[in-house]
């Protein structure tokens, strides 16, 4: 890890893909990581300008997608037991925690994990 890595939640990806300039400027030069769950959610998302599959495919190719492994599964179970977060959110958070990456989200549910992430 070089210190230029950052982990994005699905909602942050949506803001970025919808043209949020402040976020785009902030992420300039960062290596971006997302969960496999976010990739799935992005392709299933239908309420924004994400109708261009090519733009989404290009975005996914430009980031590092974190797949599930045993560590992420174990942390997910801990988060679900302790905080009762939804399973997708628990997996996303566990992916950031497992990779020891700073996490950007606008989802208030993650406030429960402020000492974890």
KALIN-V277490 format. One record per run of one state. SS is the DSSP state (@ for helix, = for strand, . for the rest). FROM is the first residue (numbers start at 1). TO is the last residue. If there is no record, write none. Layout:
# KALIN-V277490
ss:SS from:FROM to:TO
ss:SS from:FROM to:TO
This chain:
# KALIN-V277490
ss:. from:1 to:4
ss:= from:5 to:8
ss:. from:9 to:9
ss:@ from:10 to:17
ss:. from:18 to:20
ss:@ from:21 to:27
ss:. from:28 to:30
ss:= from:31 to:35
ss:@ from:36 to:44
ss:. from:45 to:52
ss:@ from:53 to:62
ss:. from:63 to:63
ss:= from:64 to:66
ss:. from:67 to:69
ss:@ from:70 to:83
ss:. from:84 to:86
ss:@ from:87 to:98
ss:. from:99 to:102
ss:= from:103 to:104
ss:. from:105 to:107
ss:@ from:108 to:113
ss:. from:114 to:117
